Amino acid sequence: MKKIHTFVVLAYKESQELETCIKSVLNQSLKTNVVIATSTPNTYIKKMAKKYSLQMIINKEQKGIGYDFDFASNCVESELVTISHQDDIYDANYAEKVVEAYQKNKNALIIFTDYYEIKNEQKEKTNKNLKIKRVLLFPLRFRFLSKFKFFKRFVLRFGNAISCPAVTFVRKNVPKDKFKCHFKCDVDWYAWEKLSHLNGSFIYIKDKLMGHRIHEDSTTTEIIKENIRTQEDLEMFQKFWPKWIAKSLNSIYKNSEKNNEEK
């Protein structure tokens, strides 16, 4: 029987969490395709691919993170594809729940689940940031609302409430160049905003079915944290709000992000 879902594990350099991610997508209750995609092929990634008998697909055009995401989502032929970030993990029933939702919602653009954070190898299932995102996503719990442009955009108006590694794409319903842009941080928020204009649903599964790893050293690069990200956030807010409101929201967002990262 042909598998309709693929996990594309997006590998970069030499992450020691790569193997944990691979194990989690191979250990699904519903067996799916698994491949590795990378724009930085090296001995370590090749070793992991060989160890688990996985195809390694190399992206030779290194144009930026958005282009890497597009490559990963287009390098396979299955109906559904999940771009698995190498540091993250998936619960055993993630694929099963996603495929089940797809069978009931063939018009979906994306299908995504709730998630928990992993800090110091501990699962943190709720915190202030996650609570805010769940409040924003609440309207999408009602499937009949998920096809309307207003509600698809509502969950994005106050920040990016959709976690990229929790998302599965319905390939036939979305364009190939979803992520392609000049952004370095907000490429996923950019993609969701782009997709929100299209006909089709944002299907939200409220179960926490994957874990997003939070690194303590992820805030060390000040140029990204303070300059690039802030500018990109402002650009995104202006897609939803007048400039003066966008600036106010961006200031609030910047301060809340800083507080969360310092904890």
Backbone bond lengths (Angstrom), bond angles and torsions (degrees), N, CA, C in turn:
res aa  C-N    CA-C-N  psi(-1)  N-CA   C-N-CA  omega(-1)  CA-C   N-CA-C  phi
1 M - - - 1.467 - - 1.524 109.88 -
2 K 1.325 116.27 130.84 1.457 120.69 -178.69 1.525 110.78 -69.22
3 K 1.313 116.66 131.56 1.461 121.41 178.99 1.521 108.96 -82.12
4 I 1.329 116.36 131.33 1.466 119.57 -175.15 1.524 112.71 -93.97
5 H 1.328 116.47 -4.26 1.468 119.71 -177.22 1.520 110.86 -124.48
6 T 1.345 115.39 143.12 1.463 121.30 175.73 1.519 110.84 -132.49
7 F 1.328 115.93 133.73 1.464 121.55 166.11 1.522 107.11 -90.76
8 V 1.315 117.07 119.17 1.461 120.95 172.10 1.523 106.94 -102.02
9 V 1.327 116.14 106.40 1.460 120.80 -179.22 1.523 108.34 -80.88
10 L 1.323 115.38 112.51 1.458 120.73 -177.30 1.524 108.81 -86.85
11 A 1.338 116.01 105.37 1.469 121.69 -174.79 1.521 110.78 -100.59
12 Y 1.320 115.28 142.49 1.465 121.30 -177.78 1.525 109.74 -140.32
13 K 1.324 115.51 124.55 1.465 121.76 179.93 1.528 111.07 53.54
14 E 1.360 118.36 -127.53 1.463 120.51 -173.79 1.529 111.38 -130.54
15 S 1.320 116.10 70.10 1.462 120.31 178.43 1.524 110.20 -77.66
16 Q 1.327 116.12 127.71 1.459 120.89 179.18 1.529 111.64 -73.26
17 E 1.334 117.19 -7.82 1.462 121.00 178.50 1.521 111.87 -92.26
18 L 1.323 117.64 -6.21 1.462 121.74 -176.58 1.529 111.85 -56.01
19 E 1.304 116.96 -45.33 1.465 119.98 -177.12 1.529 111.58 -64.19
20 T 1.323 117.04 -38.17 1.460 120.76 178.03 1.525 110.74 -62.49
21 C 1.327 115.89 -41.27 1.457 120.69 177.40 1.528 110.57 -62.54
22 I 1.320 116.07 -46.96 1.471 120.85 -179.84 1.524 110.94 -58.54
23 K 1.320 116.30 -45.67 1.471 120.14 179.82 1.526 111.16 -59.50
24 S 1.324 116.56 -39.81 1.465 119.68 -176.72 1.527 111.91 -68.07
25 V 1.326 118.06 -35.25 1.469 119.14 -179.48 1.527 111.95 -82.07
26 L 1.318 116.26 -21.72 1.460 119.72 175.13 1.526 111.55 -80.77
27 N 1.314 115.95 -20.77 1.462 121.18 -175.25 1.526 112.08 -97.12
28 Q 1.323 117.35 34.94 1.460 121.50 -179.06 1.530 111.38 -82.32
29 S 1.326 115.69 146.86 1.464 120.20 177.74 1.529 110.45 -65.69
30 L 1.325 116.59 -32.37 1.459 122.12 173.03 1.522 107.20 -105.92
31 K 1.307 117.76 112.04 1.459 120.96 -175.93 1.519 110.91 -68.73
32 T 1.311 116.34 131.63 1.458 122.29 -178.40 1.527 109.16 -129.32
33 N 1.316 115.33 175.93 1.462 119.95 173.54 1.528 109.58 -74.16
34 V 1.329 116.04 147.10 1.462 121.48 175.28 1.528 108.28 -137.87
35 V 1.333 116.65 127.13 1.459 121.61 174.66 1.524 107.92 -134.66
36 I 1.322 115.78 164.80 1.464 121.77 174.59 1.520 108.06 -111.83
37 A 1.322 116.51 133.78 1.464 121.51 174.09 1.525 107.98 -120.00
38 T 1.324 116.30 140.16 1.465 119.54 -179.13 1.521 111.46 -155.19
39 S 1.313 115.64 148.59 1.463 121.38 171.95 1.528 109.80 -107.91
40 T 1.359 115.39 2.30 1.472 120.92 179.10 1.528 109.45 -129.26
41 P 1.325 118.43 63.23 1.471 120.29 -178.30 1.522 111.12 -61.00
42 N 1.315 116.45 137.22 1.454 121.21 179.18 1.523 108.86 -153.38
43 T 1.304 115.68 175.44 1.462 121.17 -176.66 1.523 111.99 -61.27
44 Y 1.327 116.90 -38.59 1.465 120.88 -177.89 1.526 111.18 -64.31
45 I 1.330 117.37 -48.26 1.457 120.99 -179.22 1.525 110.08 -64.85
46 K 1.329 116.64 -40.52 1.471 120.50 177.93 1.525 110.70 -62.21
47 K 1.321 116.50 -38.31 1.461 121.67 178.33 1.521 111.07 -62.26
48 M 1.342 116.42 -43.74 1.459 120.79 179.14 1.533 110.71 -65.10
49 A 1.328 116.09 -41.33 1.465 119.96 179.47 1.525 110.98 -62.69
50 K 1.324 115.89 -43.04 1.461 120.71 -179.87 1.521 111.24 -67.73
51 K 1.335 116.84 -41.49 1.458 121.61 -177.91 1.521 111.45 -59.47
52 Y 1.347 116.41 -38.07 1.461 119.87 -176.39 1.532 112.67 -108.02
53 S 1.328 116.00 13.73 1.470 122.64 176.43 1.524 112.17 54.27
54 L 1.319 115.25 48.45 1.463 121.26 -178.45 1.523 110.48 -109.13
55 Q 1.315 115.39 143.88 1.458 120.24 174.07 1.524 109.19 -71.39
56 M 1.331 116.65 135.90 1.451 121.11 176.08 1.524 108.37 -110.11
57 I 1.324 116.14 118.67 1.464 122.20 -177.78 1.519 108.36 -105.42
58 I 1.321 116.63 122.95 1.462 121.30 -173.89 1.520 111.58 -100.62
59 N 1.316 114.77 127.21 1.466 122.16 174.50 1.526 107.50 -91.50
60 K 1.305 117.60 109.55 1.458 121.92 -175.28 1.526 112.96 -84.19
61 E 1.326 116.90 -13.04 1.461 120.50 -179.86 1.528 110.00 -99.70
62 Q 1.304 116.59 103.14 1.459 121.65 -177.53 1.531 109.07 -94.09
63 K 1.324 115.28 87.00 1.460 120.83 -176.20 1.521 113.17 -106.52
64 G 1.327 117.41 -13.24 1.452 119.80 -178.18 1.515 111.60 141.46
65 I 1.336 115.87 169.31 1.456 121.17 -172.54 1.525 112.79 -63.30
66 G 1.342 117.43 -39.27 1.453 119.51 178.92 1.509 112.05 -61.45
67 Y 1.319 116.71 -40.02 1.459 121.73 178.91 1.527 110.63 -68.66
68 D 1.348 116.63 -34.64 1.470 120.49 175.99 1.523 110.63 -63.36
69 F 1.338 116.48 -41.59 1.463 120.40 179.31 1.526 110.75 -64.88
70 D 1.323 116.68 -43.02 1.468 119.91 178.45 1.524 110.86 -62.52
71 F 1.324 115.95 -42.29 1.464 119.88 178.17 1.522 110.27 -59.67
72 A 1.335 116.15 -45.82 1.467 120.45 -178.28 1.527 111.84 -62.15
73 S 1.321 116.87 -38.48 1.470 119.50 -176.84 1.522 112.51 -78.88
74 N 1.335 117.33 -14.14 1.466 120.76 -176.95 1.526 114.31 -111.92
75 C 1.324 117.45 0.56 1.471 119.70 -173.08 1.528 112.97 -87.98
76 V 1.334 117.31 2.16 1.466 121.34 178.21 1.526 109.04 -128.25
77 E 1.337 115.90 169.90 1.464 120.63 -174.28 1.521 114.28 -109.63
78 S 1.312 118.97 -1.88 1.459 120.89 -176.69 1.530 111.17 -67.56
79 E 1.329 115.86 158.86 1.463 120.77 -179.39 1.529 111.82 -65.10
80 L 1.321 116.14 -35.40 1.458 121.98 -177.66 1.520 109.79 -119.53
81 V 1.334 116.42 142.27 1.458 119.44 177.67 1.522 109.85 -142.87
82 T 1.321 114.96 134.87 1.464 122.64 175.69 1.516 108.56 -114.49
83 I 1.328 116.75 124.89 1.467 120.80 176.03 1.527 107.00 -85.78
84 S 1.314 115.54 107.22 1.462 121.13 -176.70 1.521 110.19 -92.28
85 H 1.311 116.78 114.80 1.453 120.76 177.46 1.527 109.08 -71.70
86 Q 1.286 117.75 136.34 1.463 122.47 -169.01 1.525 114.42 -61.04
87 D 1.310 118.31 -21.21 1.462 120.79 -178.06 1.526 113.24 -90.47
88 D 1.333 116.84 -7.41 1.454 120.47 -172.66 1.529 112.35 -101.76
89 I 1.325 115.48 168.76 1.466 120.17 -179.31 1.527 109.53 -132.26
90 Y 1.329 115.40 158.26 1.464 121.72 -178.65 1.520 110.15 -124.86
91 D 1.341 115.27 133.10 1.456 119.30 175.86 1.522 109.34 -65.64
92 A 1.316 116.35 156.59 1.465 121.70 -171.42 1.527 113.56 -61.65
93 N 1.319 118.52 -24.40 1.467 120.26 -177.69 1.528 113.08 -103.78
94 Y 1.328 117.85 13.37 1.468 120.26 178.93 1.528 111.19 -57.58
95 A 1.330 117.84 -56.61 1.468 121.58 -176.36 1.521 111.32 -61.53
96 E 1.321 116.66 -40.60 1.469 120.61 -179.41 1.527 111.30 -60.46
97 K 1.329 116.47 -45.52 1.463 121.35 -179.11 1.527 110.94 -67.04
98 V 1.322 117.34 -38.95 1.466 121.27 -179.29 1.529 110.69 -67.10
99 V 1.320 116.49 -47.15 1.471 120.31 179.84 1.524 110.33 -63.34
100 E 1.312 116.96 -39.36 1.466 121.78 177.83 1.536 110.08 -60.60
101 A 1.341 116.69 -43.22 1.470 120.99 178.67 1.527 111.03 -66.13
102 Y 1.315 117.10 -38.08 1.462 121.36 179.00 1.520 111.21 -63.98
103 Q 1.313 117.39 -41.54 1.462 121.26 -179.42 1.526 111.31 -59.91
104 K 1.323 116.85 -26.46 1.458 121.74 -179.77 1.530 112.62 -96.53
105 N 1.344 116.41 -10.11 1.467 120.72 -175.30 1.524 109.62 -141.45
106 K 1.320 116.73 69.74 1.460 121.36 -175.46 1.534 112.71 -67.71
107 N 1.350 116.72 -14.89 1.460 120.19 179.49 1.530 112.16 -87.39
108 A 1.320 117.55 2.22 1.467 121.12 -176.11 1.525 112.22 -61.92
109 L 1.313 115.53 144.71 1.460 122.52 170.83 1.524 109.23 -88.88
110 I 1.327 114.10 -51.61 1.465 121.61 176.77 1.527 108.99 -134.82
111 I 1.316 114.81 152.07 1.466 122.56 173.63 1.521 105.63 -126.53
112 F 1.312 117.11 123.59 1.467 118.78 -176.92 1.511 111.05 -138.71
113 T 1.304 114.85 155.80 1.465 121.40 -176.57 1.527 110.29 -112.92
114 D 1.308 114.56 166.67 1.458 119.70 168.37 1.531 106.93 -72.57
115 Y 1.314 116.94 169.59 1.460 120.43 -177.02 1.519 110.55 -150.92
116 Y 1.311 115.23 167.71 1.454 121.59 173.72 1.523 108.12 -120.60
117 E 1.309 116.49 165.21 1.464 120.54 178.64 1.527 109.96 -102.63
118 I 1.309 115.67 151.11 1.462 121.65 177.64 1.526 107.91 -116.26
119 K 1.312 115.43 114.25 1.456 121.44 -179.76 1.525 108.88 -125.60
120 N 1.309 116.46 123.79 1.464 121.20 -178.74 1.527 111.13 52.93
121 E 1.337 115.03 42.16 1.467 123.85 178.16 1.524 113.68 65.55
122 Q 1.333 117.14 14.07 1.463 121.20 176.88 1.524 109.95 -111.72
123 K 1.335 116.32 138.13 1.460 120.72 177.99 1.529 110.00 -79.33
124 E 1.309 116.05 124.51 1.456 121.99 176.69 1.529 107.58 -112.11
125 K 1.328 116.21 101.40 1.460 120.25 -171.15 1.518 113.73 -82.34
126 T 1.317 117.18 -15.82 1.451 118.76 175.80 1.523 110.22 -152.14
127 N 1.293 115.45 145.22 1.468 123.92 174.08 1.530 106.54 -160.85
128 K 1.293 117.62 -179.05 1.467 120.74 -175.64 1.522 111.62 -59.57
129 N 1.302 116.54 -45.14 1.459 121.21 -178.41 1.525 111.57 -62.50
130 L 1.327 116.51 -45.18 1.462 120.96 -179.74 1.532 111.16 -66.99
131 K 1.323 117.05 -37.72 1.470 120.27 178.65 1.525 110.98 -62.15
132 I 1.337 116.60 -42.70 1.465 120.57 179.74 1.530 110.70 -62.59
133 K 1.325 115.92 -43.70 1.460 119.55 179.46 1.524 111.29 -62.73
134 R 1.313 117.11 -39.74 1.475 120.42 -179.61 1.515 111.66 -67.28
135 V 1.328 117.18 -34.53 1.467 120.37 175.63 1.529 109.70 -64.60
136 L 1.327 116.87 -44.85 1.464 120.93 179.45 1.525 111.62 -62.75
137 L 1.322 116.16 -35.66 1.463 120.76 -176.61 1.528 113.39 -83.31
138 F 1.313 117.20 -8.23 1.461 120.58 -173.54 1.529 113.92 -51.97
139 P 1.348 120.26 -43.30 1.476 119.24 -179.54 1.523 113.40 -57.65
140 L 1.325 117.49 -29.85 1.458 120.28 -177.39 1.526 112.57 -77.75
141 R 1.327 116.89 -3.96 1.467 119.00 172.38 1.533 110.23 -66.18
142 F 1.330 115.46 -24.40 1.455 121.36 179.55 1.531 108.00 -93.46
143 R 1.317 116.00 104.95 1.465 121.38 -170.75 1.528 112.98 -57.05
144 F 1.335 117.62 -32.69 1.455 119.14 -177.55 1.533 111.99 -69.26
145 L 1.335 117.53 -16.14 1.462 121.14 177.46 1.525 112.41 -89.47
146 S 1.328 116.91 -18.98 1.467 121.21 -169.30 1.522 114.46 -69.24
147 K 1.333 117.39 -11.80 1.464 119.92 179.85 1.528 112.70 -92.85
148 F 1.330 116.10 -12.41 1.462 119.43 -175.92 1.533 111.62 -83.94
149 K 1.316 115.22 134.33 1.463 121.94 -177.39 1.526 111.37 -56.72
150 F 1.334 117.15 -40.52 1.468 120.67 -177.92 1.524 110.77 -56.33
151 F 1.331 117.25 -47.05 1.458 120.39 -175.85 1.531 111.94 -76.70
152 K 1.325 117.17 -32.24 1.467 119.34 175.52 1.523 109.85 -63.17
153 R 1.322 116.41 -37.51 1.471 120.35 -179.39 1.529 112.14 -82.53
154 F 1.334 116.10 -27.27 1.459 119.59 179.49 1.521 111.52 -58.37
155 V 1.342 117.21 -40.48 1.466 120.72 -176.77 1.521 111.64 -71.78
156 L 1.336 116.85 -4.60 1.474 121.37 -178.82 1.527 112.62 -115.81
157 R 1.311 117.46 -8.64 1.465 121.53 -172.28 1.526 113.59 -68.80
158 F 1.330 116.86 -28.40 1.467 120.39 -175.33 1.535 111.72 -110.88
159 G 1.307 116.93 14.55 1.457 122.15 -177.80 1.518 109.59 136.33
160 N 1.305 116.45 175.10 1.456 120.61 -177.16 1.524 109.89 -88.89
161 A 1.330 116.04 100.92 1.465 120.34 -176.87 1.528 112.62 -87.63
162 I 1.333 117.55 -7.19 1.461 121.42 -175.87 1.529 109.78 -103.50
163 S 1.317 116.27 121.50 1.466 121.03 -178.86 1.522 110.29 -81.65
164 C 1.314 116.84 122.75 1.466 121.74 -174.17 1.531 114.01 -55.19
165 P 1.338 120.38 -49.10 1.468 119.17 -178.21 1.517 114.31 -68.34
166 A 1.338 117.88 -11.71 1.465 121.12 178.01 1.525 111.79 -87.85
167 V 1.335 117.07 -2.05 1.464 122.18 -172.40 1.527 111.71 -95.72
168 T 1.328 114.98 137.35 1.460 122.60 169.68 1.523 108.08 -115.64
169 F 1.322 116.58 133.49 1.464 121.87 -179.20 1.524 110.66 -96.09
170 V 1.330 115.44 139.21 1.461 121.09 169.41 1.519 105.63 -92.29
171 R 1.309 116.84 99.87 1.455 122.74 -164.98 1.525 113.70 -58.89
172 K 1.318 117.95 -37.14 1.465 120.31 -177.08 1.527 112.11 -69.59
173 N 1.332 116.90 -18.26 1.466 120.55 -174.91 1.523 114.45 -103.04
174 V 1.327 117.36 -2.85 1.467 119.79 -177.26 1.529 110.24 -125.88
175 P 1.331 117.49 152.61 1.471 120.25 178.78 1.518 111.72 -72.01
176 K 1.310 116.34 160.80 1.461 120.72 -179.79 1.527 112.10 -74.10
177 D 1.318 116.88 -28.16 1.471 119.96 -176.59 1.528 111.40 -103.08
178 K 1.314 115.81 57.78 1.465 122.27 -178.39 1.526 112.64 -68.75
179 F 1.323 116.06 -41.99 1.474 121.59 -170.30 1.526 113.93 -99.13
180 K 1.305 117.22 -15.57 1.470 121.39 -171.99 1.526 111.47 -57.55
181 C 1.314 116.26 114.75 1.463 121.41 179.53 1.528 108.39 -168.04
182 H 1.323 115.90 178.80 1.465 120.84 -178.18 1.526 111.97 -86.69
183 F 1.327 117.64 -3.41 1.462 121.13 -177.42 1.533 111.83 -68.21
184 K 1.326 114.08 155.37 1.459 121.54 173.84 1.529 111.74 -116.85
185 C 1.328 117.01 -23.19 1.468 120.92 -177.68 1.526 112.98 -113.74
186 D 1.316 116.95 -43.94 1.459 121.05 -171.56 1.524 113.48 -98.19
187 V 1.323 117.46 31.63 1.467 120.28 -177.47 1.535 111.77 -62.56
188 D 1.329 117.55 -34.01 1.469 119.58 -179.80 1.530 111.00 -73.37
189 W 1.319 117.62 -44.64 1.464 121.43 176.50 1.535 109.87 -57.78
190 Y 1.315 116.22 -41.83 1.465 122.19 176.67 1.533 110.34 -58.29
191 A 1.336 116.44 -44.42 1.465 120.96 -178.27 1.521 111.35 -65.61
192 W 1.342 116.93 -43.95 1.466 119.11 -178.88 1.529 110.32 -63.86
193 E 1.329 116.78 -39.98 1.473 119.89 178.77 1.521 109.98 -62.59
194 K 1.301 116.77 -41.45 1.467 121.44 179.12 1.528 110.60 -62.90
195 L 1.327 116.28 -44.77 1.458 120.73 -178.87 1.527 112.21 -70.50
196 S 1.327 117.37 -24.40 1.470 120.24 -177.37 1.520 112.53 -64.59
197 H 1.324 117.65 -19.18 1.462 121.73 179.53 1.529 112.30 -82.09
198 L 1.326 117.35 -13.84 1.461 121.34 -174.45 1.525 112.02 -87.85
199 N 1.317 115.64 157.32 1.459 120.28 172.89 1.524 108.96 -71.27
200 G 1.318 116.34 135.75 1.454 120.45 -178.08 1.517 110.45 132.71
201 S 1.319 116.05 165.11 1.466 121.86 -172.12 1.522 113.29 -100.73
202 F 1.332 115.04 152.51 1.457 123.52 165.34 1.531 105.25 -100.15
203 I 1.318 117.70 101.51 1.462 120.88 -176.24 1.528 110.19 -89.51
204 Y 1.312 115.22 119.65 1.463 122.27 -176.74 1.522 110.28 -107.82
205 I 1.324 115.72 123.84 1.468 122.79 174.74 1.526 106.88 -102.43
206 K 1.321 117.18 115.87 1.459 120.35 -170.97 1.530 114.22 -75.10
207 D 1.326 117.44 -6.53 1.464 120.61 178.31 1.528 110.47 -73.48
208 K 1.322 116.08 142.80 1.468 121.62 178.01 1.531 107.99 -83.57
209 L 1.324 116.61 98.85 1.457 120.27 -170.04 1.526 114.12 -115.63
210 M 1.312 117.32 7.33 1.468 118.72 174.22 1.517 109.50 -154.21
211 G 1.325 114.58 161.25 1.454 120.60 -177.72 1.512 111.91 -118.74
212 H 1.322 115.63 127.77 1.465 122.02 179.04 1.522 108.75 -102.14
213 R 1.319 115.35 120.29 1.457 120.39 -175.06 1.533 111.12 -80.76
214 I 1.343 115.80 130.39 1.460 122.46 178.16 1.527 108.06 -106.25
215 H 1.319 115.68 120.16 1.472 120.18 -178.85 1.524 110.63 -95.40
216 E 1.308 115.38 138.45 1.465 119.59 178.28 1.517 112.26 -64.26
217 D 1.324 116.47 -29.77 1.466 119.03 -176.45 1.525 112.49 -91.31
218 S 1.346 117.07 10.18 1.457 119.57 -176.51 1.528 112.61 -73.59
219 T 1.345 116.72 -10.32 1.464 119.08 -178.96 1.521 112.53 -107.91
220 T 1.312 117.64 12.10 1.467 119.58 -175.32 1.517 113.32 -76.56
221 T 1.312 117.73 -24.71 1.457 120.20 -178.56 1.514 109.51 -87.34
222 E 1.321 116.10 94.61 1.457 120.88 -173.17 1.528 112.78 -62.66
223 I 1.316 116.70 -32.63 1.464 118.68 -177.18 1.518 111.50 -64.13
224 I 1.343 115.69 -31.18 1.462 119.92 178.44 1.524 109.75 -80.95
225 K 1.326 115.40 -46.50 1.462 119.60 -174.84 1.523 112.40 -65.64
226 E 1.316 117.05 -44.43 1.453 120.73 -171.73 1.520 114.01 -95.58
227 N 1.326 118.16 -36.22 1.455 120.02 -173.60 1.523 113.15 -98.91
228 I 1.314 116.19 -64.62 1.458 120.03 -174.35 1.518 111.27 -62.22
229 R 1.325 117.85 -50.52 1.463 120.14 -176.43 1.520 111.63 -62.25
230 T 1.333 117.51 -43.03 1.458 120.67 -179.18 1.516 111.43 -60.89
231 Q 1.316 117.11 -41.44 1.465 121.13 179.08 1.528 111.04 -66.30
232 E 1.319 115.61 -40.57 1.461 119.19 179.78 1.526 111.31 -68.43
233 D 1.341 117.35 -39.80 1.457 120.85 177.08 1.526 110.63 -59.00
234 L 1.331 116.48 -43.86 1.463 120.52 179.64 1.526 110.54 -62.00
235 E 1.303 116.65 -43.54 1.463 120.78 178.82 1.526 110.83 -60.49
236 M 1.323 116.14 -39.01 1.461 119.62 179.73 1.534 111.20 -70.57
237 F 1.316 117.80 -44.63 1.462 120.07 179.86 1.534 110.94 -59.03
238 Q 1.328 116.54 -33.10 1.465 119.90 -178.84 1.534 112.39 -71.34
239 K 1.325 117.46 -11.69 1.461 120.18 173.95 1.530 111.20 -77.27
240 F 1.342 116.10 -13.19 1.461 120.83 -177.12 1.523 113.46 -118.47
241 W 1.346 116.62 -22.93 1.459 120.45 -170.56 1.529 111.33 -134.47
242 P 1.359 116.58 158.94 1.475 119.28 168.72 1.525 109.36 -59.83
243 K 1.316 116.68 156.82 1.458 121.20 -172.14 1.525 113.00 -57.22
244 W 1.341 117.39 -40.17 1.467 119.31 -175.70 1.528 111.29 -68.52
245 I 1.327 116.40 -36.12 1.471 119.52 176.40 1.534 109.85 -71.23
246 A 1.318 115.64 -40.38 1.466 120.30 179.61 1.526 111.21 -59.02
247 K 1.322 116.81 -40.61 1.467 120.86 179.41 1.524 111.15 -65.30
248 S 1.330 116.48 -40.19 1.469 120.49 179.12 1.521 110.95 -65.39
249 L 1.325 115.91 -45.61 1.462 120.13 178.85 1.526 111.07 -63.35
250 N 1.311 116.01 -38.77 1.463 119.85 -179.44 1.517 111.54 -64.51
251 S 1.327 116.62 -37.52 1.466 120.86 177.89 1.524 110.81 -65.21
252 I 1.340 116.87 -43.85 1.460 121.51 178.17 1.525 110.25 -64.16
253 Y 1.316 115.50 -44.35 1.469 121.97 -178.34 1.523 110.52 -62.34
254 K 1.318 116.20 -42.86 1.463 120.89 -179.64 1.525 110.97 -61.66
255 N 1.328 116.87 -43.99 1.461 120.74 -179.64 1.520 112.16 -67.61
256 S 1.330 117.17 -40.01 1.464 119.95 179.95 1.523 111.23 -68.05
257 E 1.335 116.15 -38.31 1.460 119.98 177.62 1.519 110.63 -63.56
258 K 1.329 115.71 -41.17 1.468 119.85 -179.96 1.516 110.64 -63.81
259 N 1.329 116.89 -42.04 1.462 120.96 179.08 1.531 111.01 -63.04
260 N 1.329 116.94 -42.71 1.454 120.45 -179.78 1.521 111.75 -64.84
261 E 1.326 115.73 -39.10 1.460 119.75 -177.14 1.510 112.06 -73.11
262 E 1.331 116.95 -27.48 1.469 120.23 -178.62 1.510 111.94 -78.55
263 K 1.337 117.57 -17.54 1.470 120.92 -178.02 1.518 110.90 -78.59
